[in-house]
């Protein structure tokens, strides 16, 4: 797809974050939109933003659980019925999960795989016949955690590695058979979205690291250095150039280089960093605390 003008794009997870940014930029580029998200309120907000910036674009919305196979297939058919065609499908919806393997339940693993992996498979399979008609494009969101493994992230890693393998094989299938459809796999690094706030965090994280859930989330969010708007722009640029994959953000590129240079050793490095952070937190927690009044005064002073 060299241009998005007069095309129809279907985007999941469009109620916030990267999905919303993609919807806004696609509308500005001239695309009509079929948007899906589990949050009706989030979808409504996205539609309002599009109406303010690109009022001429046609937008349809569906409250959708991407883990529901029948619902995803029904949505794909509805998109074509309502818009007459579909040219671009972006399987963006996803969730996060952290915890030790020993702490996470099988239900936890099923939950994240149903959304992050099966949601991508359903979205790809449901739209593929329609994309063959137009010569369209599939974009599947993996993660930097589809390139590197991380402690405490086995469920998320498993789902995002699976998306990577599925999408890379899909691209090869399409080329092998001379299909009119192409595919791109996206590996975002830390993106400033609300995924960490909505993540499931097992109690085993605090047991292993000494962090409370809120503290763990806050520290993790400090590593998010790329905005959703920047991520969306890079993704759409990759589609225009028919890239096989796109690394979003400098941290994603750094991790990619690290894995290439030290495909085994990088694991020790990352585990060592997590251990060092945990030890610092533990030392801080065990140190004598200032009286509350003194802490308050210090905080006020630093803010001024």
Secondary structure as GFF3:
##gff-version 3
##sequence-region A 1 304
A	DSSP	beta_strand	8	12	.	.	.	ID=ss1
A	DSSP	alpha_helix	17	28	.	.	.	ID=ss2
A	DSSP	beta_strand	32	37	.	.	.	ID=ss3
A	DSSP	alpha_helix	40	53	.	.	.	ID=ss4
A	DSSP	beta_strand	59	63	.	.	.	ID=ss5
A	DSSP	alpha_helix	69	83	.	.	.	ID=ss6
A	DSSP	beta_strand	88	91	.	.	.	ID=ss7
A	DSSP	beta_strand	97	98	.	.	.	ID=ss8
A	DSSP	alpha_helix	106	112	.	.	.	ID=ss9
A	DSSP	pi_helix	113	117	.	.	.	ID=ss10
A	DSSP	alpha_helix	118	134	.	.	.	ID=ss11
A	DSSP	beta_strand	137	141	.	.	.	ID=ss12
A	DSSP	three_ten_helix	144	146	.	.	.	ID=ss13
A	DSSP	alpha_helix	154	176	.	.	.	ID=ss14
A	DSSP	beta_strand	182	188	.	.	.	ID=ss15
A	DSSP	beta_strand	200	201	.	.	.	ID=ss16
A	DSSP	alpha_helix	203	209	.	.	.	ID=ss17
A	DSSP	alpha_helix	213	221	.	.	.	ID=ss18
A	DSSP	alpha_helix	228	240	.	.	.	ID=ss19
A	DSSP	beta_strand	245	248	.	.	.	ID=ss20
A	DSSP	alpha_helix	250	261	.	.	.	ID=ss21
A	DSSP	alpha_helix	265	286	.	.	.	ID=ss22
A	DSSP	alpha_helix	292	303	.	.	.	ID=ss23
###
